[in-house]
C-alpha cells in the first residue's frame, strides 16, 4: 500500500487509522503484516483499516510485479 494524494474528512479517521497512515508515510510502501508488526495493531484490523483507507481514497494498493 502507498499514500495517495486524495483528501478525506479527518473526523472519519480513528487513532489506529492515523497510526497506519503515519507508518505508510514513513515507509512509503509496505505490506499488511509489516504494518501490523510496526504499529502493534493486529493484522486482521490492519487489513480492515487498509480497506477503509483505500475506499476513502487515502491510499492505493500497489501490486508487486515479480520477474
Secondary structure, DSSP 8 states (H G I E B T S, - for coil): -EE-S----GGG--HHHHHHHHHHHHHSB--HHHHHHHH---HHHHHHHHHHHHHTTSEE-------
